């Protein structure tokens, strides 16, 4: 409580903060990592795995935040979405990205189109979906994995179309106003929960980077509970999922 948006941004960038891979390592069972997009390209910006949280098996697709996310990363994500549908397993997406690759190669490789395809596929997945906002949630790369039946966020996770420094540079022609922009953008987990975009906020006591294993266990327990709830209720349907997405972009 009492944390500013900018403090959350800085905490989310701590190199000691647990990643998607560490969440799997410490909180999931029966993990089988799947590699590649199936098209011969190499891109390690996305992790795809079969895993179990509690008693529920799932397909997990998540950002690897220290790797640039290019078009092949999103093809990996879409492969995971198709696998969830084929195996009739719930899909868990984990968002933690400073943004998509800004390279010429990424643009020429169809990055914008892959973001759109990922969003389309995620909104239409025929199984239950759960998204986890673990840390940074910047731009289209974050949005491509976010809309789901239920959304969990770590206390210091955040979501914005641009990083606060980028927004400040555009509006003020300097990055010095980034803290103020972060506050005015309403990017924090608590604000997103107030807007109905996030359903559950997982506390960090006081910070995931200070106790990463304990935080992963706590996050894993919440994921397990949410997956059980989705299994009992069934997916709310594509129309409800799309309505939630419209609230996100509205």
N, C-alpha and C positions, 0 to 999 in steps of 0.2 A: 504494500500500500504506500501511496505517496511518491512512487517513482514517476519521473517524467518520461515522456515518449523518447526523448533523446537518450536518457539513461538506459532504456530498454534496447534501443538500437545498438548502443555500445556494448551492452551485455551480450546481445545476440551474436556479436562479432568476435567474442573472446575465443582464441584458438583452443582453449581447454573445454569449451562447451561441447557436450556430446553430440555426435553426428548421427545420421541415419544408420550407418554401419554399427556404431556403438549401441544404438537403441536395439538393433537386432541381436547383437552379441550378448547384451546384459538382460534383455527383457523378453526375448522370444525363444521358442523351442523349435526343434525339427527344421532348422533353417537350411534351405538349399538355394544357393546363389545361382542365378541364371545370367549368362554373359552374352552380349552382342545383340544387334538389332536384326540379325538374320540376313543382312544385305552386304556383308563383307567389310563394312566400315568399322573403324575403331573409335569409340567415343565413350569415355568413362564418367560422363557427367550425371548418369542415372544408374541407380542400383535397382535390380529386379530380383525378387526372391519369393520362394514358397516358404511360409513360416507359420507358426502357431502362437497365438497369444491366449493364455489360459487354456481352455478346452477347444478353442475355435481355430481351425486352419484358415489361411487366407493367402492371397497373392499380394505382396507388398511392392510398391513402386515408389522410390524416393530419390530426392536430389543428393548428390555427393557435392557438398558445398565448396570444396577446395578444387574442384575440376570445372572447367568451362563447360557450360551446357549448350551444345550445338544441336543441329537438326537430328543427328543420329541418336542423341540422348532422348529426344522426344519420340523417335521411332521405337526405342527401347521401351519407353513408357506405354506406348500404344500396344506393343507386343504383350506387355503385362496385362493390359486391360482385356485384350482378346483372350489371353490365357485364363483369366478369372471367369470370363463368360463360358469358355469351353469346359472348364472344370467345375463350373457352378459353385465357385467359391466367392466369398466377399472380397472386395478390393480395398486395400488400405493404401492411401497415398501420403507421402511425407514431404512437406515443403520446407526447404531450407536452402535458399539460393540468393546470392547477391545479384542475380539477373542472368539473362541469356547472353551468350557470346556476342560481342559487338564486331567480330572480325568480318572481313570481306567474304571469306570462305563460307562463314555461317549464313550470311545473307544470300550468297549465290547458291548455297545448298538448300534454300527454301525454308529458312528458320521460321519466318512469319506464317507460312502455310502450315508448317508442322505444329505450331502453337494452336492454330485454329482447328486443325484436325484432332489434336489431343483433347481440346475442350469439347468438341463435338462428340468424340468417342466416349469421354468420361460422362457427359450428360446422358448418353444413351446406353451405358453399360447395363446389362440385364440382371445384374446381381446387386446385392447391397453394397454401398460404398461408404467409406469412412475416411475423411481427410484429417491430417495431423499437421498443424502449423507449428513446426519445431523451433524455428529460429527466424532467419531473414526471409522475407517474402516479397521479393522485388520483381515487379513487372510481369510481362506475359509468361515468363518462365514459371513464376509462382502460380499465376492464375490458371495455367494449363493443368494443374493438379489439384485445384482447390474445391470446385463445386462438388458436393457429395450429399448423401442423405443426412449425415451428421458430421460435424467438424469439431475437433479438439484443438486447443491452442495452449502452448506453454505460456506462462505468465509474461515472459519478456519477449515472446515472439511478436512479429508485426507484419503488416501487409500494406504495400503501397505501389502505385503504378511506376514511380521513380524513387530511387534512394533520396533521402532528404537533401543530401549535398547536390544532387542533380536538379531537384526542384528549386533549391535556393539559387543555383547558378542561372537557371532560366528566368526566375522571377526577379532576382536582385542583382544578377551578374556577379555574384560572389557566393562562395560556399559558407560564408560566415554566419548566414542566417539559417543554417540547417537545423539547429535545435528548435527554433521557433516554427519552422516549416513542419517539422516532425509533429509538433504539438497540434498545429492547425489542421494538418491532414487527417487527424483522427485515425492513426494507423495501429494503435496498440490493441492487444488482446481484449482488454476490458471494454474499450470503445466498440470493437467489432462484436463483442458479446451483447452489448447494449443495442446494437443494430440488428441482432438476430442472425448474424453471419456465423458467429462462433457459438456452439452450444455448451461447451464445457471448457473452463480455464483451469489448467493444472498448475498449482502453486510451485514456485521455486523458493526453497528455504535455505538461504536467501537467494541463491543463484545456482543454476544448473551446473555452471563451470566449477563451483566450489565443492560440489558433491555429485559428480556425474553418474556414478553407478546407482546411488540411491534415487536420483532423479529418473534415470532410465527405468528402474523397477516401478516407480510410482506411475510414470507415463504408461508403461506396459500394462499395469493393472487397470488403468482407465480404458485403454484400448480394448482389453479383454471384456470389460463390463459393457462397453459400447457395442462390441461385436455380438455379444450375447443378446443385448436388447434388440439389435437389428434382426437377429435370427428369430426372436420371439414375435416381433411386430411384422416382419417382412419389410421389404423396401417400400417406401411411401409412394412409389410410382414416379414415372418420368415427369409428369406435369408438376408435381410438388418439387421435384429436384430443379426443374427449370425455373419455377417461381422463386426458389431460393437464390438461384444464379442472378435473376433479374434484380433481386434486392441487393446483391453484391455490387452490380454495376450501376445501380440507380442512384 
